[in-house]
Amino acid sequence: MGLRRCRRTKGGKEYIYWALVESHRTERGPRQRVVAYLGSLEQSLRLGVRQAARGQVGVRQTQLFDEDLEPDWVEVDTKRVRVERERSFGGYWFGLEVWKKLRLGSFLERLMPAGREEIPWPAMSAVLVLMRLCNPSSELRIAEHLYERSALEDLLGVPYEKVNDDRLYRALDSLLPHKAEMERHLKERLGELFALEYDLLLYDVTSTYFEGEVLANDQAQRGYSRDHRPDCKQVCIALVVSRWGLPLGYEVFDGNRSDVTTVEEIVRKVEVQYGRADRIWVMDRGMVSEANLQFLRSGGRRYIVGTPKSQLRWLERELLAKDWQKIREDLEVKRCPGEDGKEVLILCRSASRGAKEKAMHERFEKRVEEGLIKLREGCRKQKQKLGVVERRVGQAPGSQQPCQWPVQGGGAPAGGWGCGASLGEAGGLEGVGPAERRVLYAADQHHRLGWGAALASLHAANRG
């Protein structure tokens, strides 16, 4: 079947109409007979009829430059065109498939059976997990903005108006008591899906800070801030992962707790939860102390840890030797026995890393030199109170870094210190009076002794 174009002239004017025809065989050969007269058809309608006549189901995928189809142009006011209820779908759908592969839905339904809640806690848990996977943000922003922009309402069947920050927070409270069970379930399920091995575990600690006073959280304390926000309270998060980066467990510690004090607790937790397998622990030098090493050795545990440079002084001969082995571009290693013969030390050196540290050191030296020279010029121009100068020394760039400087003359200690930069070479201290020298000397004492002893030494020098 197909369409046939027909013409008819009436009153000197030509009219075009269309007929639906089908082919059939006759004694005189194939002929077409009219099935229906369709009248005048627009091109888009003719395309639909032609597809139906050919038995095509749905919309035909046309070529990019289809010469048989002429577009119908319409005028559109672009200022009045908008997209409504646009939703993200792909990432959430993929995340939900992973959720099903891990069997988290059925697992949480066993842990948290249905109660009086309007929305089941496993469904709210899925909302939290999928939002964290696709668009990490706070629970408040999820409830107010992100959930309605996602396809989770269609995928999970949880209405948008039922997702609020209070329900999300209560879902977290419902999940927390089952933390250990969830960790074991994920370890087993991931091991089945990917044939993972947990013979090597990597352990590290990070931190996250809070805005505000956080009075209701006893673990929120001020401590070493990896986010460079010492003004904010924080908590420390300890994470154990496999060699493939998949998490095995985590713990939350007080924000003022040092990394080195967490090692024994984490190792014992993993051993209680998963057994004492023959695994290797990998940690950075921030976790190393003699007590921690003794704890690892006492249980026959194997470990790979970073060693502080201060503990390598007895290896000076090995460091200066030339029998290094190059394992890849810009990285050389050397194997040495430990002091007691029970450990093996792998010494590593990298030229690019050394160049990077040298450049960082030089930039730091330059900042401190510029700050001290600016302070010196200010003291030359006008007399300033001792307390004002002390505060300016404390606020100078790099004043919080433990770096010592050689100051020539004026009772300064002899010899070169730490960074080895000389203000005499950078512009000299010629013409600097006794007061300025005492200020610079006190600044150095601040680095070595702390503020209390530094101010005491400055006042003593001032009285002299």
C-alpha positions, 0 to 999 in steps of 0.5 A: 500500500502507498499514497498516490498524488491526484490532480483535478482542475476546476474553474481553471484552478488545479487542486491536489489531493491524495489517495490511499492505494494498494497493488493487485494483480489482474489479467493485464498485469499489476494494477492499483486500486483506490482504498480511500480518498484522503483529500488534501494532506499536510506533509507531516500527515502524509508521512504518518499515513505512509508509515502506517501503510508500510506497517511501520510501528512508532516514529521513523528515524529519519536521516539527518538530511532527509530530502523527502521531508520538508520541515513545517516552520512555525514562529516561536517566542523564545522568551516564553519557552521554558523547561519545567520539572527537568529531572536527572535520571541516568546516574540515579538509575545506575546507582539504584541498580548497584543498590540492588546488586548489593542487596541493600534493600532486602538487608535493611528491611531485615534490620529495620522492619516496618513500623509506624513510620509513613515512609519505610526507613529502607526507602529513605536510606536509599534516598540518602545513599543515591543522593550522596552518590550522584549529588553530595550535599547536606540533608537540608539541600536535598529536601529543599532543592535536589530531590525534586530535580532527580528521578528518585520520586519515580524510581523509588516511589517516594513522593517529593512532599514526603522528603524533608530534612527531619525525615532524612535526619531520622533515617540517619539515626535509624541506620547508625545502630546497624553500622557494624552489620552494614560493614560486614554485609558490604564486605561480604557482598563486594567480595562475592561480586568482585572477588576482592582480597583483604590481605592489605589494608590502608589506614588514614585519618581525615577531618571535617569541620563545622560552622557554629559552636556545635554545642550538642556534639561532644566530639566536635573539638578544635584540633589540627585542621587539614582544611586550614580552619583552626577557628572551627570545631571539627571531628576526625574520621578514620577510614580503612580501605582495601588495596582497591580503595573499597572501604572496610570500616570507619570510626569518628573520633574527637576533633582534637585527637591525634592520629597516632593515638587511634592506631591500636583502637582501629586495628583491634576493631577490625580484628574483632569484626573480621578476625585476625587474618594474615593481613598487612597494615599500611599507614603514613608516618603520622601514625608511627610511634614506638608504642604503635610499632611495639603493639603491631610486633607483639601480635605478629602483625605485618605492616608497612609504615612511613618513617619520620626523617628524624629516625633515619640519622643512623642510616646516613652512610646508606643514604650517601652510598651510590648503590640505589636501584632505579625502578621507574623514571625519577624514583630510586629505592634501596633496601636496608636491614633494620637496627634490630634485624627484624625490620626491613627499611625501603629507602626512596628518593625522588629528584622531582620531589626534592626540587618541589620541596626546595622550591617551597622552601625558597618561597617560604624564605622569600616571604619571611624575608620580605615580611621582616624587611618591611617590619624593619623599614617601618621601625626606621620611619617612626618609633613604635611601641614594643607591643605593636612591634611584637604583634606585627612579628607574630602576624608576619608571613610564616611567623607560625612556621618553625623556621630560624634565621641568622641575624648578624651582630646585636647579640644574635646566636652565632652560626647558620640556622634552619633555613640558612637565609641571611638578611645581610645577603638580602639587603643587609641589617646595616643601620638597624638599631639595637631595638630592631635587633632585639625585636628580630632576636625575639622573633627567632626566640618565639620560634624556638621557645614559644611566645612566653619565653620569647617575650621574656627574653625580649624584655630582658634584652630591652632592659639591657 
